[in-house]
Amino acid sequence: VQLQASGGGLVQAGGSLRLSCAASGLTFSTYVVAWFRQAPGKEREFVTAISRSGVSTMYADSVKGRFTVSRDNAKNTLYLQMPSLKPEDTAVYYCAACSSSNLSPSRYTYDYWGQGTQVTVSS
């Protein structure tokens, strides 16, 4: 199983980025997938999760109303649209996949992880 995250970079506050996570080696449509992030010196935290069909989503309070998660099961790809970025969004962003049918904010629920992509927001 491989989850390949991409799309990170350096942007100014107020800018936007779109992250992608390409999955292989698993039946993507049967997994709940999610984004987590980890800032330097902090624990990895939940950002958002999306159900197998893409109909249901869950967001952390810190990004609710700003970030949008989506998936394309035909392309085996997960996305995270991040407009209005803030310096506190700076972190390595990881995609993860879970075989459970339930959305979960717990990192311990997820079976597979990508390698992460760096997002840096300057003030």
C-alpha positions in Angstrom: 0.0 0.0 0.0 1.2 3.4 -0.9 -0.2 6.8 -0.1 1.7 9.6 -1.9 0.9 13.1 -0.7 1.9 16.1 -2.8 1.0 19.8 -3.3 2.6 21.4 -0.3 4.8 24.5 -0.5 5.5 27.9 0.9 2.7 30.5 0.7 2.0 33.8 2.3 -0.8 34.2 4.8 -4.2 34.4 3.0 -2.9 32.2 0.2 -4.1 28.8 -0.8 -2.9 25.3 -1.6 -4.4 22.1 -2.8 -3.0 18.9 -1.5 -3.4 15.6 -3.2 -2.9 12.0 -2.0 -2.6 9.3 -4.6 -3.3 5.8 -3.3 -2.2 2.5 -4.7 -2.2 -1.1 -3.5 -5.6 -0.9 -1.9 -9.2 -0.7 -3.0 -9.4 3.0 -2.4 -13.2 3.2 -2.4 -13.5 0.9 0.5 -11.4 3.0 2.9 -12.2 6.1 4.9 -9.4 8.5 4.2 -8.2 11.5 6.2 -5.7 14.3 6.5 -3.6 14.8 9.6 -0.9 17.4 10.3 2.1 17.7 12.6 3.8 21.0 13.4 7.3 21.1 14.9 7.4 20.0 18.5 3.7 19.1 18.5 1.8 15.9 18.2 0.1 14.8 15.0 -3.4 16.2 14.9 -6.5 15.4 13.0 -7.6 17.8 10.2 -10.4 16.1 8.3 -11.8 12.8 7.2 -14.1 11.7 4.4 -16.3 8.6 4.1 -15.9 5.9 1.5 -18.5 7.4 -0.8 -17.4 11.0 -0.1 -20.9 12.0 1.1 -19.9 12.4 4.8 -17.0 14.5 6.2 -15.6 15.5 9.5 -13.4 18.5 10.3 -11.3 19.7 13.2 -12.7 22.9 14.6 -9.5 24.8 13.6 -10.2 24.2 9.9 -13.9 23.9 9.8 -15.4 26.4 7.3 -12.0 27.0 5.7 -10.7 23.7 4.3 -12.5 21.3 2.1 -11.8 17.6 1.7 -12.9 15.6 -1.3 -12.0 12.4 -3.0 -12.1 10.9 -6.5 -12.5 7.1 -6.2 -12.1 6.7 -10.0 -8.7 8.3 -9.7 -7.8 6.7 -6.2 -7.0 10.2 -5.0 -7.8 12.3 -1.9 -7.7 16.1 -2.0 -7.6 18.9 0.5 -8.4 22.4 -0.6 -6.9 25.0 1.7 -7.8 28.6 1.1 -7.2 31.5 3.5 -4.1 29.9 5.0 -2.7 31.1 8.3 0.7 30.8 9.8 -0.7 28.3 12.4 -1.5 26.0 9.5 2.2 25.4 9.0 2.9 21.7 9.4 3.7 18.5 7.6 0.4 17.2 6.2 -0.2 13.4 6.1 -2.9 11.4 4.4 -4.1 8.2 6.0 -6.5 5.4 5.2 -8.7 3.4 7.5 -10.5 0.1 6.8 -13.3 0.9 9.3 -16.5 2.4 7.9 -16.7 5.1 10.6 -15.1 8.5 10.3 -12.6 8.9 13.1 -10.4 11.8 14.4 -8.1 9.3 16.2 -4.7 8.7 14.5 -4.7 5.2 16.0 -7.6 4.2 13.9 -5.8 4.5 10.6 -4.0 1.6 9.1 -1.9 3.2 6.4 0.0 6.5 6.2 1.6 8.6 3.5 5.0 10.2 3.8 3.8 13.8 4.3 4.0 17.0 2.4 5.3 20.3 4.0 3.0 23.3 4.1 4.6 26.5 5.3 2.6 29.7 5.7 4.6 32.9 6.2 3.1 35.9 8.0 
